[in-house]
Amino acid sequence: MLSIGRKIFLLLSGSLIFLVLLAFLVLERGQSREWEQFHRLQNLAFARFATTEVLKLFRGDFSAQLPQRRVELAELLAFNRNLAAVQLYGPGGRLLFDSGPFIEFSPFNSPPPDPVRLTSVELSSRMFADPGQGRVLDLLVPARSPSGQYVLSVRYLVSFRSLDESLATMRRQFALIGLAALVLCLALSAAVARWLSRPLKELSLGAHQIAGGNLDHRLFFRGRDELSRLGEAFNLMAASLKSRNQELLRANVDLARANEELGATQQQLVRSERLAAVGQLAAGVSHEIDNPVGIILGYAELMLHELPPDASARQDLQVIIDECRRCRRITGGLLGLARPSTSVLECFDIPALLRSTLDGLRPQKLFRTLELDLDLPSALDWWGHADPLRQVLINLLLNAAQALGGQGRIRVSCRRLDGGVELLVEDSGPGVAAQMREKVFEPFFSTKKRGEGTGLGLSVCRKLAEEQGGNLILEDSALGGAALRLFLPQGTGEKDFDKVQSNSLG
């Protein structure tokens, strides 16, 4: 495929070459015709003038010695250097005299004159070609006596050799001039094609740059012609495309951000709807559980009140009372599963809370054969909500113990971070598949066997963590199983010394 520069070069050079050749052809043909016409007219005038002189030379006597007459005739007509031979014919067409070729010319064969021409009373001319002489002009001039009677005809054979040589020289000169003109035309065509194609090539490259995403590419043309204005229009287009592209990028970023926010909002709404449904279910269950727990708590407090201070059963009754109160707090938390918590911040020691929670779980069957590791600081005072945190820890530990089936290792660690505290519960169990790690936080979704769980534990734990501004995530454990990482932000508040523990009676 030819480029635009080559097309312009071929079209322009072809047009110029055609015009130059046509011009030189017209000039050569015109010059040749003018020279031939001038040569013909000149020899016609010569023939009219020379005929009278030839007749005077012969004076009607054609019997003299031919060589002498030939020399005299050559001297008489020597001013016409193109005259090749002279012949004289009588009225009957008989050849009276033939000078033969003059000394400058080689012998040649001339055809006999036409009888019609010999009887003509007017000067006649014709052209014939001879292999040795080239073109020859045959002039036949009738000669008359003073009385007007036809006497004889004088035939002049004029060679066009000098004219042909001049024409050949002229053609060679024209060819050289034409060749120089062709070279000049080619150079001019190449310069014009390059001048026209360079901006077009830059426009093509600029278009490819724009198409490739380089919207900073610009064109710089000199002058105020159409190509320069086209370059300015290209630069304006590139600037406009860049502005539109930046607007689109900003719009895409805004749309992506809005989409993320919408997705988060949608997830929050779905979670809220699920938690609301769970809350409605929990309300009925809590109501049914709260009544018998309240009765047990009331009787336990009465029995504790009636026992003497040194009775050994007082400690057991106190444990029953504490657990009943915790059950009531749990059922209260279930009732508020779908609404934010309004509990008051308090200062407590997280390691102590963890140890007391583990001490309460150790007597259970699932924890008797488990290996429990604690990586806790000696003390870590924290402003927050102790009961929701205890509930989250119990659920996490129970889930880990159920996953281990009573055989394995559980490790609980705690550390302070910038802006909060991190609790990590790990186990050496089978773990949770990556595609299931978000589903386990959905209400009623459980990986346990049927009858071993309701699927509410982790969803409640995340809900309680989010209510305190924290987060709960599931990941792989270094022990080979699952690891639940709980992050809680630093809370602020003051101790409430007027706070009294609630009981079933008050």
Secondary structure, 3 states (H helix, E strand, C coil): CCCHHHHHHHHHHHHHHHHHHHHHHHHHHHHHHHHHHHHHHHHHHHHHHHHHHHHHHHCCCCCCCHHHHHHHHHHHCCCCCCEEEEEEECCCCCEEEECCCCCCCCCCCCCCCCHHHHCCCCCEEEEEEECCCEEEEEEEEEEECCCCCEEEEEEEEEECHHHHHHHHHHHHHHHHHHHHHHHHHHHHHHHHHHHHHHHHHHHHHHHHHHHCCCCCCCCCCCCCCHHHHHHHHHHHHHHHHHHHHHHHHHHHHHHHHHHHHHHHHHHHHHHHHHHHHHHHHHHHHHHHHHHHHHHHHHHHHHHHHHCCCCCCHHHHHHHHHHHHHHHHHHHHHHHCCCCCCCCCCEEEEHHHHHHHHHHHHCCCHHHHCCEEEEECCCCCEEEECHHHHHHHHHHHHHHHHHHHCCCCEEEEEEEEECCEEEEEEEECCCCCCHHHCCHHHCCCCCCCCCCCCCCCHHHHHHHHHHHCCCEEEEEECCCCCEEEEEEEECCCCCCCCCCCCCCCCC
